[in-house]
Amino acid sequence: MCNRSPVLLQKLLVRSSCQASSLVAAAVSSQRRRRLSSEATAAMKYILVTGGVISGVGKGVIASSFGTLLNACGIGVTSIKIDPYINIDAGTFSPYEHGEVYVLDDGGEVDLDLGNYERFLDVTLHRDNNITTGKIYKMVIERERVGDYLGKTVQVVPHITDTIQEWVERVAKIPVKDGSIPQVCIVELGGTIGDIEGMPFVEAFRQFQFRVKRENFCVAHVSLVPSPRATGEPKTKPTQASVRELRGLGLSPDLIVCRSEKPIGREVQDKISNFCHVAPEQVVCIHDLSSIYHVPLLMEEAGVVEFLNDRLKLEIPLPKPARLMQSWRDLAERVDNVYKKVTIALVGKYTKLEDSYASLSKSLLHASLAVGYKLELKFIEACHLERQTKQETPHLYYEAWQILTNSNGVIVPGGFGTRGVEGKIRACQWSRENKKPFLGICLGLQCAVIEFARNVLNLEGANTTEVADCEHPLVIDMPEHHPGVMGGTMRLGKRATLFKEGKSIIKQLYGNVSQIEERHRHRYEVNPKYVEQLEANGLKFVGHDSEKKRMEIVELENHPYYVATQFHPEYLSRPLKPSPPFLGLILASVGKLEAYLDQGNKLSGSAQATSEDSSDDDGQLYKANRLLKKMTVSGKPAKPEQPSPKVNGQCNGTDTPVVNGQAEDK
């Protein structure tokens, strides 16, 4: 017994040693995991963009320009837009509230600034890249209901602020391009500093700067520097007050971006530097420019790349390459140096606010630049084209018709509700009968179908069930539509469209592929019962959904360009990769569509197509833009290649203006 005791003692010691070693290894492993996790968190850099003095000062373009500069330096970028309103998303907004509702691949209905991010950075964002107060509070309340905060009082601090910080950290790591995790996340805080609804977000970022460490967090404050006409000199007091309020809330700006109508002198810049406690090189002045494509160039000239590289330890090789941002220089130069004009009439319902059609305007601009023309976009209020307007305010009626008839092409975009539908239908009829290049989108497609049914098929009472019950419902609501529940109940997001066999202009513009993917946002669709009758009379549905039940693209036979889509192609247009339907409209409007298609979707002469080039590849873009710059530019605007009919101001006894001696509609 005594002889075996040392053996047992030795075994016990070995066992204890093994257990101790395991505990030490586990502790070391745990520490290593925490360290790696901390390093992974620290690796992400954040740029917070705030605004002062007034809303709508240009934070979205400034935030996009930060991303553009970093992209050009090889830094992967993602973006988050924070909207402090209580709505869950932008889906139920009128366009007059915040401009257009932008739709993402996953069906997220978001603020139009995310459209700027996607176009500038050529990335694909997700619905979680748009944060609202409604989303944050909904998440916290749902957690409280399932017991996540059991036993605790749920408060703005820490529960709301912690949720905001966790959301930002989570979304910042989601790949938005090529499957790679971004290196920098640009966060735009909507509204202005001092708004009561934005306070929880400001407090969240006050805490966040310590959570991610100073070298990983930077604040850029965008402020207005007004120049009153009475004095004619820039006033810095509003910016001083805005920065003081931001500092009082616990955030100190690293960059102050001053927005102004005209360039600001060095004296004003030094004054802002002195009173706002930042170095002179940390004050960047951005005045109103001929196009937004100049903004990244101006910021690059101001030394923003060098500052961010030093402030966030980005390790960007310096000095910068001589050709850095060359693609943007060429693009901005092309915007300024194109003189031949193409006039497009946009017949819409929300024309009092141009931001209601932000993506449409940008898509038309992309297409016109690719063709080598300067876009002149004319907005027409749809209801001004209606017969009732002639009786009540005839000057608006004739003015609207004059703009329409003097245009080179017509676009009828989407919308909701009954107002202006008849005016859109009349615009479709005039474009069809006068063989004017036409593009209808969403409601525009539905109006084109209704007009054709009324005036070609002679189906009196043809209409959409969105407007009223009718004898011939050419447009009906979809099964996904839930009456009484408006938010998020439409057919949303990217979906496939299959082309039918046979020759088609729009199919050729897409490169004769068998199917495409585009983003949707609609609650109504063409009634499949009338499709056969419509096609038999020349209105061909050349694209449908994967189940062959929903009509996606319509094209009119024997017309230069009469195309309408149920989807929204404007959401996927890029500065150097214009959307095919818009490119087709511009080409047809300047009389070059047939030549373009005959040459295999290639432009010749004064411009070259760049659709296969990626908008962020400086090398490829430089090559493409060198070709585009060969366009012939004269000192005088070119004459229209397709003369438009003029309104002679006479009336022939009907209720429509006379165009070249003939009535516009029948």
BELBEL-V988904 format. One line per field, one symbol per residue. burial: + if it has 24 or more other ideal C-beta (glycine too) atoms within 12 Angstrom, else -. A space follows every 50 residues. Layout:
burial->???
//
This chain:
burial->----------------------------------------+-++++++++ +++-+-+++++++++++++++++-+++++++++++-+++++-+-+--+++ +++++++++++++++++++++++++++++++++++++-++---------- ---+----+++++++++++-++++-++----++++++++++++++-++++ +++++++++-++---++++++++++++------+++-++++++++++-+- ++++++++++---+---++-+++--+-+---++++++-+-++++++++++ -++++++++-++-+-+-------++++++++++++-++-+++++++++++ +---++++++++++++++++++++++++++++++++--++------++++ ++++++++++++++++--++++++++++++++++-+++++++++++++++ +++++++-+--++++++----+++++++---------+-++++++-++++ ---+++++++-----+++++++++++++-++-+++---+++++++----+ +++++++-+++++++++++++++++++++++++++++++++++--++--- +-+--++++++-++++++--++-++-+++-+----------+-++-+--- -----++++---+++-
//
